[in-house]
Amino acid sequence: MKDDELREIFFTEAQEQYDELNRLFVELEQNKQDKQIIDSLFRLLHTLKANAGGMGFEQLAQFAHILEDVFGEIKKGHLHINSELFNTLFRANDVLGAMIQHLKDPEHHEAPKYRGIKTKLEVLVRKTRAQATPPAEETPASDETQPAREAAPPATGIPSKEKKSRRPLKIEDEATTVAAEEQLHLSDSIHVPVKKLDNLLNLVGELIIEKDRIINLYEQLTAQRKGYNTEMTHIQRLTNELQHAVMSIRLVQVGTLFKKFHRIVRDVANEEGKHVRLVLKGMENEIDRNILQIISESLVHLVRNAISHGIETEDERVKQRKPGQGIITLSAETVKEEVRIQVSDDGRGIDVEKIKQKALQKGLISPEEAKRMPPEQLIQLIFLPGFSSADTVTKISGRGVGMDVVKRAIERVGGQIDIESTLGKGTTFTLILPLSMAVKSTLLFQLDDITYAIPLAYTSAVSTFRKSDIHYVRNGLAANFLGKSISVVFLKDIFSLKSIQNPDKQFIVKSFEETPDDALFPTIIINYDQKEIGIIVDRLLQQKEIVEKPLGTLLKDAHFVSGATILGTGEVCLVLDVPGIMHFLFKQIRSYQNSNA
């Protein structure tokens, strides 16, 4: 094997071992006498030490070795586990994880300071071993180690005369605390290195493009002949099978991310002084690894908020006749071509009336809107930038703080987020995600003789309006569609803007006023965030699956487009950023409403 492949295998296993250590530490904290867990921890640390030594990572091997020694003493019954020891072990595991990340990617991960915590563990092991075979006149153990034969206090509660004891050696931790990262690290390998799969996926994308070009050319040459040639049918079938095979290889079980949350729930619950249990369901469901990595930060945020501002304190729960221990549930299920991930809590729920008052106070909605908006629409206001329903700022973000970032991350992968909440019973956030980001179903259309693609996930219908069907409203233009009035806008008017920060307020009606009275307007009805708008284009074409590629660095600041693809004709086709367009349009609508109020 090449050295690079050996390194990748080592870091894949090391990351899995680090995650498993976190999970087992949490379990052991709840079941301190479970010998099976202790044995598993000892074996894991022994394996990590041996693997690190074999790769030449001596500092990592030595650090794993001292942790192995600690659990060796626990196995022998010489060292009792208490809360202070657990805090030290969790800090040590944080350092262990930071060492792994630094060795893997030294450019982006700083080397952690580990000597303080390492020395502390070495002293602990040395003192424990010394006290395991005490002299005839036994010296009582310090609180730091608590050996197994520690004597119980006198029954009267009056302390007996302490025999002379040795002062425990104080070791200062030199910045051993490693800052918790919001975005969790997933392994860079599935069964083969991801970069090989990415290369294969790019080749499949090119093959699909070439296939379309061949078919396009073939249709031109045989326009007078009926039926498809067998060879063309065969190449289409092969490319489709290859495409889906590669996509399936990229899928990983959601459990690879879910099981990392044991430690997060434990730390946040301790910080908040709450009693919380994590329940995991549907861990065998699969999703594209890249999607899982991108949404990891959002899941962390949702889980932390659920504990901090969803779950009540134990006393509050008992008063409400709930079990003292709150429950956070992470679950997943596959529905057709989607994966649905839910973050649920059985806490206090979201107070919709409080949401409404906060929105009115911040000027996000008018009193008239507040009266009209149903509860399911009011609750969506927590996704607006800067909105917070928390009364106080705590170390853990309040429910609503940064929720706009969560929503944008979900939309970035072509997904949606939904909320259900019952006051006093709990809240459920549902993330509806595509199985894969690689291939998108789109609708092709033309504008000024240029072909564009719009994801079908945001397309609810297509229609054609006459000019007489469209009328002026206070906010611009509107038309009746399926018995309701929806706003309509010309896409060319959006694209022609010189500035999106301070656009001319008449831009929405510019093209409408320049067209003849008998004009017909091909329109795509886009649906986003429970809102619909009609986008008027020049010509509707066809549905097509595309392989979307990100825009280059020169176009990274381009507005209203999310990526690009190459069509069978060789033409570059831009993909519309529907969330970006909708955010912009409704910002303008709110601006007009406020200016006309």
Rosetta blueprint (number, residue, H / E / L):
1 M L
2 K L
3 D H
4 D H
5 E H
6 L H
7 R H
8 E H
9 I H
10 F H
11 F H
12 T H
13 E H
14 A H
15 Q H
16 E H
17 Q H
18 Y H
19 D H
20 E H
21 L H
22 N H
23 R H
24 L H
25 F H
26 V H
27 E H
28 L H
29 E H
30 Q H
31 N L
32 K L
33 Q L
34 D L
35 K H
36 Q H
37 I H
38 I H
39 D H
40 S H
41 L H
42 F H
43 R H
44 L H
45 L H
46 H H
47 T H
48 L H
49 K H
50 A H
51 N H
52 A H
53 G H
54 G H
55 M H
56 G L
57 F L
58 E H
59 Q H
60 L H
61 A H
62 Q H
63 F H
64 A H
65 H H
66 I H
67 L H
68 E H
69 D H
70 V H
71 F H
72 G H
73 E H
74 I H
75 K H
76 K H
77 G L
78 H L
79 L L
80 H L
81 I L
82 N L
83 S H
84 E H
85 L H
86 F H
87 N H
88 T H
89 L H
90 F H
91 R H
92 A H
93 N H
94 D H
95 V H
96 L H
97 G H
98 A H
99 M H
100 I H
101 Q H
102 H H
103 L H
104 K H
105 D L
106 P L
107 E L
108 H L
109 H L
110 E L
111 A L
112 P L
113 K L
114 Y L
115 R H
116 G H
117 I H
118 K H
119 T H
120 K H
121 L H
122 E H
123 V H
124 L H
125 V H
126 R H
127 K H
128 T H
129 R H
130 A H
131 Q H
132 A H
133 T L
134 P L
135 P L
136 A L
137 E L
138 E L
139 T L
140 P L
141 A L
142 S L
143 D L
144 E L
145 T L
146 Q L
147 P L
148 A L
149 R L
150 E L
151 A L
152 A L
153 P L
154 P L
155 A L
156 T L
157 G L
158 I L
159 P L
160 S L
161 K L
162 E L
163 K L
164 K L
165 S L
166 R L
167 R L
168 P L
169 L L
170 K L
171 I L
172 E L
173 D L
174 E L
175 A L
176 T L
177 T L
178 V L
179 A L
180 A L
181 E L
182 E L
183 Q L
184 L L
185 H L
186 L L
187 S L
188 D L
189 S E
190 I L
191 H L
192 V L
193 P E
194 V H
195 K H
196 K H
197 L H
198 D H
199 N H
200 L H
201 L H
202 N H
203 L H
204 V H
205 G H
206 E H
207 L H
208 I H
209 I H
210 E H
211 K H
212 D H
213 R H
214 I H
215 I H
216 N H
217 L H
218 Y H
219 E H
220 Q H
221 L H
222 T L
223 A L
224 Q L
225 R L
226 K L
227 G L
228 Y L
229 N L
230 T H
231 E H
232 M H
233 T H
234 H H
235 I H
236 Q H
237 R H
238 L H
239 T H
240 N H
241 E H
242 L H
243 Q H
244 H H
245 A H
246 V H
247 M H
248 S H
249 I H
250 R L
251 L E
252 V E
253 Q E
254 V L
255 G H
256 T H
257 L H
258 F H
259 K L
260 K L
261 F H
262 H H
263 R H
264 I H
265 V H
266 R H
267 D H
268 V H
269 A H
270 N H
271 E H
272 E H
273 G L
274 K L
275 H L
276 V E
277 R E
278 L E
279 V E
280 L E
281 K E
282 G L
283 M L
284 E L
285 N L
286 E E
287 I E
288 D E
289 R H
290 N H
291 I H
292 L H
293 Q H
294 I H
295 I H
296 S H
297 E H
298 S H
299 L H
300 V H
301 H H
302 L H
303 V H
304 R H
305 N H
306 A H
307 I H
308 S H
309 H H
310 G H
311 I L
312 E L
313 T L
314 E H
315 D H
316 E H
317 R H
318 V H
319 K H
320 Q L
321 R L
322 K L
323 P L
324 G L
325 Q L
326 G E
327 I E
328 I E
329 T E
330 L E
331 S E
332 A E
333 E E
334 T E
335 V E
336 K L
337 E L
338 E E
339 V E
340 R E
341 I E
342 Q E
343 V E
344 S E
345 D E
346 D L
347 G L
348 R L
349 G L
350 I L
351 D L
352 V H
353 E H
354 K H
355 I H
356 K H
357 Q H
358 K H
359 A H
360 L H
361 Q H
362 K L
363 G L
364 L L
365 I L
366 S L
367 P H
368 E H
369 E H
370 A H
371 K H
372 R H
373 M L
374 P L
375 P H
376 E H
377 Q H
378 L H
379 I H
380 Q H
381 L H
382 I H
383 F H
384 L L
385 P L
386 G L
387 F L
388 S L
389 S L
390 A L
391 D L
392 T L
393 V L
394 T L
395 K L
396 I L
397 S L
398 G L
399 R L
400 G L
401 V L
402 G L
403 M H
404 D H
405 V H
406 V H
407 K H
408 R H
409 A H
410 I H
411 E H
412 R H
413 V L
414 G L
415 G L
416 Q E
417 I E
418 D E
419 I E
420 E E
421 S E
422 T E
423 L L
424 G L
425 K L
426 G E
427 T E
428 T E
429 F E
430 T E
431 L E
432 I E
433 L E
434 P E
435 L L
436 S L
437 M L
438 A L
439 V E
440 K E
441 S E
442 T E
443 L E
444 L E
445 F E
446 Q E
447 L E
448 D L
449 D L
450 I E
451 T E
452 Y E
453 A E
454 I E
455 P E
456 L H
457 A H
458 Y H
459 T E
460 S E
461 A E
462 V E
463 S E
464 T E
465 F E
466 R E
467 K H
468 S H
469 D H
470 I E
471 H E
472 Y E
473 V E
474 R L
475 N L
476 G E
477 L E
478 A E
479 A E
480 N E
481 F E
482 L L
483 G L
484 K E
485 S E
486 I E
487 S E
488 V E
489 V E
490 F E
491 L H
492 K H
493 D H
494 I H
495 F H
496 S L
497 L L
498 K L
499 S L
500 I L
501 Q L
502 N L
503 P L
504 D L
505 K L
506 Q L
507 F H
508 I H
509 V H
510 K H
511 S H
512 F H
513 E H
514 E H
515 T L
516 P L
517 D L
518 D L
519 A L
520 L E
521 F E
522 P E
523 T E
524 I E
525 I E
526 I E
527 N E
528 Y E
529 D L
530 Q L
531 K E
532 E E
533 I E
534 G E
535 I E
536 I E
537 V L
538 D L
539 R E
540 L E
541 L E
542 Q E
543 Q E
544 K E
545 E E
546 I E
547 V E
548 E L
549 K E
550 P L
551 L L
552 G L
553 T H
554 L H
555 L H
556 K L
557 D L
558 A L
559 H L
560 F L
561 V E
562 S E
563 G E
564 A E
565 T E
566 I E
567 L L
568 G L
569 T L
570 G L
571 E L
572 V E
573 C E
574 L E
575 V E
576 L E
577 D L
578 V H
579 P H
580 G H
581 I H
582 M H
583 H H
584 F H
585 L H
586 F H
587 K H
588 Q H
589 I H
590 R H
591 S H
592 Y H
593 Q H
594 N H
595 S H
596 N H
597 A L
